[in-house]
Each structure stands twice: as C-alpha cells, then as structure tokens.
Amino acid sequence: MKRIFGFTEIIGILTFFSFLSNKLHTDVYKVDANQSSLEWIGEKITGKHNGTIKFISGEIKNNHGSIHGVFEFDMTSIECQDLEPGPNKTKLETFLKSSNFLMQPYFQNHNLSLHPSPL
C-alpha cells in the first residue's frame, strides 16, 4: 500500500493550519454600558474638577496587536463628582453642556474611534 502523507507531513500540515487559524482570530471586548462610565479630569490654573460621562455603547477589537475601537457617549449624562450638590456644581455642569464648551444641545451623543497606527 502506498502512503500519501507521512507522520511528519501530517504534523506539519496541522501546525500550519493551527497557525493560520490563530492569525484569523480577533478578540472583541464589549462595553457594559450599565456598569461603565468614562472618567474625566479638567484642569485650570486655579484648580481642577473630575467627573463621569455614561457610555451608550462601545467595543474594542484586538487582532493580534492591531487595536480598533468605537465608543459612543451620552453627553447629557456628564456629571461633576468633586463638587457637592449645589449652585457651584449646577453652574459647572451647565457650562460643560453649553454651546460654549461641549455643545450638548446640538450633539447629545459623541463618538470616539480608535484606529491602529504603525509603530
């Protein structure tokens, strides 16, 4: 009986296809919008503030080191966390949402895209 493939040839072919299948695999990580938020810090000469913005959706794709991502934020949810509830907090949050800063009345959702760049 004539052998078409020997043991080493079969191992080589299996190794090749195993390597090929690993190259085609992409890991996808989705944002859990109910449990996630973006933390921000804003600094000025006289001090700084910090707070959060809620996610609407988002995901990161890792294709063996090539990172891609898309995130969508609800800009109406911007909140300052370092100030106590009161007139100063309301004033800052109103300014951040205004057309002078984030233009929240016109752009209620913002997108952030990540694209790979060559090293």
Secondary structure, DSSP 8 states (H G I E B T S, - for coil): ---SS-HHHHHHHHHHHHHHHHHT--EEEE--TTT-EEEEEEEETTEEEEEEEEEEEEEEEEETTEEEEEEEEEEEEEEESSS-TTHHHHHHHHHHHSTTTT-TTT-SEEEEEE-----
